[in-house]
């Protein structure tokens, strides 16, 4: 089952996916903290940890469910017209609508973070949480909402990796478990880093746009779609990894440069 971990491609996918799961999970941590902070001080940490553990279990169950649907590769409906030809399968539908969802979710999240940064936090603060059990239920609901784009991102990053159907699932489960454990241990330092460098979260959401497009292209490729006699090809994942790595390198260089520049030393522009 773990033979997939001998593949360099699998390790690149695993590290990239774990990084994205952590960055994209920061909002989840923030909202879980808000829900837990409504409890007495002695229960706050326990509620956060139990909530994150339940979140991990919930995500793994959803990963199994999505993986079963992804396995439906046999077309059940064919579209043949003068300009388009497609064999529609369960796998293609999951990937296509998953890609559409990621495009919508990432663009709307970017808009909210730029225009209404406190919108979601204010909504959660308005919830009436008076007991430990209510806090846990609220945390699980919050995580379910955030699980959808997380799981679709995992599918996009690992689909087609490995020779066995279970290979991609193993990578996804490992990435989810590792990212949740890291968030449990380093939640506060990670949150501080993201608060000090909000562009990192915008960058991660931008990656979701790339992954969304890749999922749509993958669904067309697996459906053997032909548009105007041209077959849609799959986007090599190496392109995606390179784009993510290059963008992160540029962002880290920007962060380092901003630390070295003293705002007082920047010359004022004369008009």
Order of alpha helices (4+ residues) and beta strands (2+ residues): alpha-alpha-alpha-beta-beta-alpha-alpha-alpha-alpha-alpha-beta-beta-alpha
